[in-house]
Amino acid sequence: MADGRGLSRRTVLTMGAALVMTAACGTGSGGNGKVKVWHGYTDKEAAAFDKLAARWNTTHPDRQVELVFNGGNDNVLQKTLASFASGNPPEVAYQYGSSITGLTGRPQTQDLTDALRGDAEFRWDDLFPAGREAATVDGKIYGVPALVDNLSLVYNKKLFDEAKIAHPTESWTWDDFRSAAQKLTSDGKFGWAYVNDGTEDTVWRFLALLWQAGGDLLAPDGKKAAFASDAGRQAMQLLRDMAVTDKSVYLDAGDQQYLNLFNSGRIGMLWTGPWDLGSINEDVSYGVQILPGKVTHATIAGPDTFVVFGENGRNNALPFLKWLLSAEVHLEFAMETGHLPIRQSEVDLAGYAEFEAKYPGTKVFVDNLAKNVTKSRPNIPQYPKISQVLGTAVQSVLLGQAEPQAALDQARTEVDQVLAGS
């Protein structure tokens, strides 16, 4: 989300106004002959990205890149649009997957369809489908995947053993999941955690439940909401049963306290992505399993993209991105950061076994990309508003302020108005 998703996906803007201004007011390629690449990476991700960019620059003196911290990915879409208005955009900007439709149709944003699909060496179809879909709007490609992830069930093995609960399996159902959460809840401990700040972080977990129950977000023609269905009601009812009736859910306010509580043994299960694995304490014995199922075990991917701007971006920044996403180079980046492989061919490389050994549990997330990432959020301009409406609905149910069907019906009315342009 990432939405998803380490600091690269969930960055809180605490880096100071100076960094924000550096990113938002960069000089473009005119100041020093380098193409600008805006990103939100920090810590080990930033170090790995810097190292690869330096290697590229050493071997490509005529296509130099300059990495610029964007101040935090949460607001990079607004900063990018502001750079268009000032006439000084970067050549590349890291964007959340849900942001790309806010950039398509702009004269600065490059249609890369022919440059990517027609490049036999780049092998567009080798990229995992979730990443390809995130970069594609109305059949046209406007960027390349920057990150691909998804949600799985991460659980504390010690808490399960102490409660004498069998560990989660691939055949776990919603009933199994709810029962385990109930048994894990006692003495200030919770069975599960749910981010309930009303943002996309709230929504995308609900979408996984909706899909598991066999539902859809929108009608096939995209003109009406489809989530106020029996599948939607079942998904909302599970949330209400666990949060309000069982009181087995820690409702995170969006400050990521759920991870601290998981590390301290006060939360038994998370629905999270690979970005959190590196922050789990070494003394916590954890396991990773696919999400529990109803009709399916569907999960949701949170892919992000590098979007390319201007002819200079197409000519001089795109070659860098293609190199960065080659199987060998990206696996090197993954080894340093814990990011999932972005290509199907990465898992066949000789060094991939070392990656899985270094980051236990990542195999479940990688397998998910091929088996359980079956649907995606729509790349439409209205999606941010749809997410806002749904976030409010889910939040109200988790807090016990609304009944599942009533919340869904109200959200459907509002989303239909959004889709109709009201």
N, C-alpha and C positions, 0 to 999 in steps of 0.2 A: 502496500500500500502502500508500494507500498505502498503505497499506502502503507506500506510497507517497508512494514516494514522495517536495525541499527540507526545510527544517527543520520545516515544518508537518506533515510525515509521518514524519520520522526524528529528531525532537528528542531529543537526549541531555540528561538532567536535570542541567544544570550551572548553572542559573540561581539556585540558592541556596534555602535553606529558607524564606526570607521570602516569595519569590514563590509558592512552593508553598502556603504557609499562606494567602496572600492569596486564591489561587484556591479552595482547598478550604474555606475558612471565610468565604466571601463572605456578605454580609448579605441576599442575596436582594432582592426588590423592596421589602421593608418598611423598609429603612434610608433611602432617599432617593427613593422613588417611581419609580425606573428599573428596567426589567427587565434581568436579568443575562444576558449571553451569554458563556459560557466558550469560549475558543479557544486554540490552540497556536501561533498565528502569531508570527513574529519578523521582524526586519529589514524588508525592503521589503514583505513581506506584511502585517506588522502596521501599517506606515505607511499602506498603501493601505486597509486595513480601517478604521483609525481615521478616515481622511478621509471615507469613505463614511458611517460612523456619525454623524460630526459633521454632515454634510449632512442626513441623515435627521432628526436631533434638531432642527435649525434649522427644519425645515418641519413637524415633528410634535410640538408641545409636549405633547400629551396622550398620546404613546406613546414616551417617551424610552427609549433603550437605553444600557446601560453595558457596554463590552467589558472582559472580565477575562481576563488571561493565566492559563491553567490549570496552568502549571508544566511542561507538556510532554504532548503527546497520548499518549505511550506508556502512561501510567498513568491516563488520564482516566476510563476506565470504572470503575476502583476508587474514584476520588475521587467520581464521580457517585453510585455506590451508597452511599458513606459519607455523602454529603449527604442522601440519602433517610433514612438511619438517624437523622441529626441533626435531621431535619425542616426543613432549610434548603437545598433544592436551588436551582440556577439555573433560569431559565425556558428556556434553550437551552444545549446543550453540543455542541461538535464531537466527533464520535466516528469512530473507524475503522469502515469498513464491516463488518468482522468482529465488531464489538462490539454491534451493534444488538439481537441476540437476547438479550443479557444484560439488556436494558432493557424488552423487550416483556413484557406481562403484569403489569408494575408499575403500581400505581394512579396514580403520578405521570406516567407516559408517556402522551402523548396520541395517540389514534387520529385521524389527520388525513385519512382517506380521503375523507369527504364534503367537507371544506374545500378539498381540493386537486383531486380529480378533478372536482368539481362547479363549479370556478371557471373560467369560460370565458376570463377575462382572463389568468389565470395560465398556462393551457395546459400541463397536466401532460404530455400526450403529445408536446410539443415538446422535452422534456428527453431527452437521449440515453438509450437503453435501459439502459445499465450503471448510470447514476445512479438511474433509477427502481427498478431491481431491488434496489439496495443499501438503499433506504429502505423496501422492502416485505417484509413477513413474513406468510406465510399469507394473501396477498391484501389485507392491510391496510397502509396507509401510516403510518409512524411518524416521518417526518422529511422533509427535503428534501436534495437533493445539495449537499454543500459543495465537492466537488472530484471531477473525473473524469479519470483518466489511464490509461495502459497501457504495456506494454513494447514497445520497438522496438530494432532493431540500430543502435547508434551506433559509428562506426568512424573511425579516424585515416587520412585520405587519404594523408598523407605516407608512413606506414609501408607502406601497400598499394603505393604507387608505387615505393618503394625495394626492396620484395620482388618487384616485377614481377607483382603479383596484380591481376587485374581487379576493379574495385569491385563490391560486392554489388548484386544486382538483385532485382526482385520474384519472379523464378523460382528464386532460390537454394534448393538442397536442403540437408539435413543433411550430405550428403557434401561439398558445396561449402564449407559452413561449417567442417567439421572440417579439410578440406584447407587452407583459408586459415589457420586457427589454427595448424596444424603449421608452415606456411611462415613465419609471423610470429614463431615462438618460437625465440629464440637469444640468446646473450650477455646473459642477465638480463632478456630481454623475453618477454612472454607473449602468446599470441594472443587469449585471452579471460579474463574475470574472472567469478567466481561467489561470491556471498556464502554462506559455509558455516558460519554460526553456529548452525544448527539451528532458527532462528526462522521465522516466516512469510516473511521475506525470502529464506530458502532454499527454502521450499515453493512459492511462487507461480511461480518460474521453472520448477520441475519440472512444475507443472500445465500451463503453456504447452506444454511438450514432450509431455506425456501427451495433450493435446487435439490437437496437431499429428499425432500418430500414430494418431488416431482413437479414443482411449480416453476413459474417464470416471472421475471420482473415486468416485462411488457408483452403486449400482444405481438403476434408475428409481424404485423405491419408497422409496429413501433408507434402507433398512434393512440393507444390506450394502455392504461395500467392493467397488469394481469395478476398482481401479487395479492389482491384481496380475494383469494380463492380458498378452497379447502386446504390446499397445501400451505398457503400463507397463514391461515388460521392455526394449523397444526404447529407451524414453526413458532408463531407468537405465543401459542399456548404453552409450549415447552419452556419458553423463556419465563413466562409468568409463573408456571408451576414451580420452577426451580428457584427463581428469585424471590417471589412473594410467598408462596405456600411453604416450600421447603426451607427457604432462607439459606440455601447452600451456595449462593453466588456472591462473591466480592465484587461490588460495582466500582470499578476504577473511574476516577474523575478525569482521566485523560493525562494524568501526571506520571503514568508508567510505574506507579507504586506496586502494581501486581508482581513485577519481577523481583523487587526487594522482598515481598511477602513469600513468593515462591522459594527464594533463596533461604529464607529463615524458617521454612517448613510450615508455613501457615496457609498455603494454598496447595491443593493436591494436583490440580490439572489446569492447563492453559490451552487455549486454541491460539497458537502463535506461529511465527515463521522462523526461518533459519537465522534471521538477524538477532534473535534473542539467545541462541545457543551459546555464543561466545561470552555472554554476560552471566551465565549460570555458574555459580561458585563451584570450584573443583571438588568440594566436599559433598556436593549434592549429587546423588546417584539418580539419574533421570533416564526415562525411556521416551521414544517417539513412535507414534502409531498413526495410521490414517484416521480421519475423523469418523465418528460413529455414523451409522446410516439409518435411513428410513426406507425409501425406495432405492436410493443409491448412496454411495459414500462420496458424493461430489464435494470438492473443495473449490476455493476461489483463488485465482492467481492475482498478484499485485504487481504486474510488470510496469517498469518505467522506461522512458525513452530519451535518447539524445536526438533533439530536433535540429535540423540544419537550416541556416538562414543565408540568403544572398548567394550570388554566383561565386563569390570568394569562398564561401563555406562549401559549396558543392565541389569546387575545383581543388581546394587546398586543405579543408578540414575533413571531408568525407573519406579521403584515402587513409587518414589517421584512424578514423573510426572503424573502417574495414579491417585494418591491421589489428586494432585493439580487440576486435571480436573474432579474430581467427582462433581456431580451437586451441592451439598451443599457447598463444599469448593470454587468452582469457583464462585458461586453466591456471596459469601462473598467477594472475590476479586473484582467482578464486582461492588458491592456496594461501595467499597472504591475508585474505579478508573473510573467508567463509562464505562468500557469495556462491549461489548455486551455478552450475554450468549453464551456459546460455545456448549451447548447441548440443544436439543429440550426439554428434561425433566426439564430443569431449569425454564422454563416459567410456569411449573405446581407447583412449590414449593410455600409454604405459604408466603415466604418472597419476592416473585418476584414483587408483587404489590407495595411494598415499593421501589423497585429498579426503577420502571417506574415513581413513584411519585417523586423520588429524581432527576431523569434525564429526564425531559420532552422532548418528541419527540423521545425517543429511541424506542418506539413501532413500528414506521414506519420502522426503520432499522431492527428490529427483524422480522417483517412481511416480509420484503424484502427477508430475507434469505430463506424463504419457498416459496415465490411467484414469485419473480422477479430476483433472482440469478439463471439464467437458463443456463448460459455458463461460462466457465472459460478460463483463459489464459493457453496455452499449457505448460506442464512441459517437455520442451525439452531443450537440451543444447544450441540451437541456439537462444532461446528467447531473451536474453539480446541484441544480435546484431540486431534482428528484431525490438526490441523496440527502439534502437538507430536510425535505419533508419526511422521508422514511426514518431518518435519524431521530427526529422528534417523536415519531410514532413508536419506535422501538424503546426509546428512553421512557416514554410515558407508561408503557406496559411493564418494563422492568421495575419501575418505581411504584407500581401498583396504582397508578393514577388513571388508567384506562383499561377496559377489557379488550382482549385481542381483536375480535371482529370489529368493534367500534373504532379502534385505532386504525385498523386497515381500511375501513370504509371511508373514514375522514381523509386518510392519506391518499386513497384512490381518487377522491374528488379533486384534491389539490393537484395531484400529478396529472390528471386528465386536463385540468386547466392549463398547467405548464406546457403540456404537449400541444394543446390547441393554440398556444400563443397568448393566453390571457394574462 
